[in-house]
Amino acid sequence: MIRIHKQGIKPISITLLFVILLNIVFFAYVSKNMIANIILNVSSIYLIGMVVQFFKNPKREIVENENFILSPADGKIVAIEEIEETEYFNDKRIQVSVFMSIYNVHSNKFTSTGKVKYTKYHKGKFLLAKHPKSSELNERNTVVVENTKGHEILTRQIAGAVARRIICDVKANNTARQGKEYGFIKFGSRVDIILPLDAKIKVKLNQKVQASRTVIADLF
């Protein structure tokens, strides 16, 4: 049975109602052509399936490990690079970026267990999430967690060209639990993970990753 995220209840209900009304109106007032109605029916089923697929929220068993940084999102690795982080650390860090297409699960998970030290929402543009400047210019939300070993890990939810709503359910001083949900981004988007320079990166460019399962880095 498909588990649906709570954020999907309203969009799925609206889509279902829209599709039903569209089919009724089309059949009653527009066309009684069998082929046209079959095409509309198939298209309607596809649309509903896409929306349901986007809001699916599969249950995953998590084995916590204080040495590992787990992926905060499902998707594909689109960047592994050294950057100058200017919002919180103000020094050089390693950035690993996960791009989420509309086909991925969009629930965002804590990368490690610890304490939430910092959260901040930034208004911004809606460039393509793969754009190099999206981390700085797009609408985004930053969360920093200090894990049980004292390492601070920053994750940044970034809106894309289609995404128009970033949801973050945590505040500073909340407890973070590795693999547990802390937010959601509606439709295609991106999440950056900002790590210490000595972190041992365990993923490669273009690798597909899963939230709470794929090890992004080893902090020893």
C-alpha positions as CSV (number, residue, x, y, z in Angstrom):
1,M,0.0,0.0,0.0
2,I,1.3,3.4,-1.0
3,R,1.9,5.8,2.0
4,I,0.9,9.4,1.2
5,H,2.6,12.3,2.8
6,K,0.3,14.7,4.8
7,Q,1.3,17.5,2.4
8,G,-0.3,15.6,-0.4
9,I,-3.8,15.2,0.9
10,K,-5.1,18.5,-0.3
11,P,-3.3,18.6,-3.8
12,I,-4.4,15.0,-4.5
13,S,-8.0,15.7,-3.5
14,I,-8.1,18.9,-5.7
15,T,-6.6,17.0,-8.6
16,L,-9.1,14.2,-8.3
17,L,-12.0,16.5,-8.1
18,F,-10.8,18.5,-11.1
19,V,-10.3,15.4,-13.2
20,I,-13.8,14.0,-12.4
21,L,-15.5,17.3,-13.2
22,L,-13.4,17.7,-16.4
23,N,-14.4,14.2,-17.6
24,I,-18.1,14.8,-16.8
25,V,-18.2,18.1,-18.6
26,F,-16.2,16.9,-21.6
27,F,-18.5,13.8,-22.1
28,A,-21.7,15.7,-21.5
29,Y,-21.1,18.9,-23.4
30,V,-18.0,18.7,-25.6
31,S,-17.7,15.3,-27.2
32,K,-19.3,11.9,-27.1
33,N,-16.5,10.5,-29.4
34,M,-15.3,7.3,-27.8
35,I,-11.7,7.7,-28.8
36,A,-11.6,11.3,-27.5
37,N,-13.0,10.1,-24.2
38,I,-10.6,7.3,-23.9
39,I,-7.7,9.6,-24.5
40,L,-9.0,12.0,-21.8
41,N,-9.5,9.1,-19.4
42,V,-6.0,7.8,-19.9
43,S,-4.6,11.3,-19.5
44,S,-6.6,11.9,-16.3
45,I,-5.4,8.6,-14.8
46,Y,-1.8,9.6,-15.7
47,L,-2.2,13.0,-14.1
48,I,-3.6,11.6,-10.9
49,G,-0.9,8.9,-10.8
50,M,1.8,11.6,-11.2
51,V,0.5,13.7,-8.3
52,V,0.1,10.6,-6.0
53,Q,3.6,9.5,-7.0
54,F,5.0,12.9,-6.1
55,F,3.6,12.8,-2.6
56,K,4.4,9.2,-1.8
57,N,6.2,8.7,1.5
58,P,7.6,5.2,1.9
59,K,8.5,3.9,5.3
60,R,12.2,3.2,5.7
61,E,14.1,1.4,8.5
62,I,16.9,3.6,9.8
63,V,20.1,2.3,11.5
64,E,21.6,5.3,13.2
65,N,25.4,5.8,13.0
66,E,27.0,8.9,14.5
67,N,30.0,8.7,12.1
68,F,27.9,8.8,9.0
69,I,26.1,11.7,7.3
70,L,23.0,10.2,5.5
71,S,21.4,11.7,2.4
72,P,18.6,14.2,3.3
73,A,16.8,13.6,0.1
74,D,16.1,11.2,-2.8
75,G,17.6,12.2,-6.1
76,K,20.9,12.5,-8.0
77,I,24.2,14.0,-6.9
78,V,24.8,17.0,-9.1
79,A,27.7,18.7,-7.3
80,I,30.6,17.9,-5.1
81,E,32.8,20.9,-4.6
82,E,34.7,23.0,-2.2
83,I,33.0,26.3,-1.5
84,E,33.3,29.4,0.7
85,E,30.2,29.1,2.9
86,T,29.1,32.6,3.9
87,E,25.8,32.3,5.7
88,Y,26.8,30.4,8.9
89,F,30.3,29.0,8.9
90,N,32.1,31.8,7.0
91,D,34.9,29.5,5.9
92,K,35.7,26.8,3.3
93,R,33.5,23.7,3.3
94,I,32.6,20.8,1.0
95,Q,29.2,21.0,-0.6
96,V,27.3,18.0,-1.9
97,S,24.1,18.7,-3.8
98,V,21.2,16.4,-4.4
99,F,18.8,17.2,-7.2
100,M,15.2,15.9,-6.8
101,S,13.1,15.5,-10.0
102,I,9.3,15.3,-9.9
103,Y,9.7,11.5,-9.8
104,N,11.6,11.5,-6.5
105,V,10.2,11.4,-2.9
106,H,10.3,15.0,-1.7
107,S,10.3,14.4,2.1
108,N,13.6,15.8,3.6
109,K,15.3,13.9,6.4
110,F,17.9,14.8,9.1
111,T,21.4,13.7,8.1
112,S,22.5,13.0,11.6
113,T,21.3,12.9,15.3
114,G,22.0,15.9,17.5
115,K,20.6,19.4,18.2
116,V,19.3,22.0,15.8
117,K,21.5,25.0,16.2
118,Y,20.2,27.3,13.5
119,T,17.4,27.7,11.0
120,K,16.7,30.5,8.5
121,Y,14.3,31.0,5.6
122,H,15.5,33.2,2.7
123,K,13.2,34.6,0.0
124,G,14.6,34.4,-3.5
125,K,14.3,33.6,-7.2
126,F,13.2,30.3,-8.8
127,L,16.1,29.4,-11.1
128,L,16.4,25.8,-12.2
129,A,17.6,23.9,-9.2
130,K,20.6,22.5,-11.1
131,H,21.8,26.1,-11.8
132,P,25.1,26.8,-10.0
133,K,23.8,30.0,-8.5
134,S,20.5,28.5,-7.1
135,S,22.2,27.9,-3.7
136,E,22.7,31.6,-3.3
137,L,19.9,33.2,-5.3
138,N,16.8,30.9,-5.0
139,E,14.2,30.8,-2.3
140,R,15.8,28.5,0.3
141,N,15.8,27.3,3.9
142,T,18.9,26.5,6.0
143,V,19.1,24.1,8.9
144,V,22.3,23.4,10.9
145,V,22.5,20.4,13.2
146,E,25.3,19.8,15.7
147,N,25.7,16.0,15.9
148,T,26.6,13.9,18.9
149,K,30.3,14.2,18.1
150,G,30.2,18.0,17.9
151,H,30.3,18.3,14.1
152,E,28.0,21.0,12.6
153,I,26.3,19.9,9.4
154,L,24.3,22.4,7.3
155,T,21.6,21.4,5.0
156,R,19.8,23.8,2.6
157,Q,16.5,23.2,1.0
158,I,16.4,25.1,-2.3
159,A,13.3,25.8,-4.4
160,G,13.5,25.2,-8.2
161,A,11.8,26.5,-11.3
162,V,8.7,24.5,-10.5
163,A,8.9,24.3,-6.7
164,R,7.0,27.1,-5.0
165,R,6.8,26.0,-1.4
166,I,9.5,25.0,1.0
167,I,8.3,23.5,4.3
168,C,10.5,23.2,7.4
169,D,9.1,21.8,10.6
170,V,12.0,22.5,13.0
171,K,13.4,25.4,15.0
172,A,16.6,26.1,16.8
173,N,17.1,24.0,19.9
174,N,14.9,21.2,18.6
175,T,16.3,17.6,18.8
176,A,17.4,16.1,15.4
177,R,17.1,12.4,14.9
178,Q,19.0,10.8,12.0
179,G,16.6,9.7,9.3
180,K,13.6,11.5,10.7
181,E,11.7,14.1,8.6
182,Y,12.3,17.8,9.1
183,G,10.8,19.3,6.0
184,F,9.3,18.9,2.5
185,I,9.7,20.7,-0.9
186,K,6.8,20.7,-3.3
187,F,7.9,19.6,-6.8
188,G,11.3,19.4,-8.4
189,S,14.1,21.0,-6.2
190,R,17.4,20.5,-4.6
191,V,19.1,20.0,-1.2
192,D,22.7,21.0,-0.4
193,I,24.7,19.3,2.4
194,I,27.6,21.5,3.7
195,L,30.4,19.4,5.3
196,P,33.8,19.9,7.0
197,L,36.8,19.8,4.6
198,D,38.1,16.6,6.3
199,A,34.8,14.7,5.7
200,K,35.3,11.6,3.6
201,I,32.8,11.8,0.7
202,K,31.2,8.5,-0.1
203,V,29.2,9.4,-3.2
204,K,30.1,10.3,-6.8
205,L,28.6,12.8,-9.3
206,N,25.4,11.5,-11.0
207,Q,25.0,8.8,-8.4
208,K,21.4,8.2,-7.4
209,V,20.8,8.4,-3.6
210,Q,18.0,7.7,-1.2
211,A,17.1,9.8,1.9
212,S,18.1,8.1,5.2
213,R,19.8,5.2,3.4
214,T,22.7,6.5,1.3
215,V,25.8,7.5,3.2
216,I,26.9,10.9,1.9
217,A,30.1,11.2,4.0
218,D,32.0,9.6,6.8
219,L,33.2,12.0,9.6
220,F,35.4,9.3,11.3
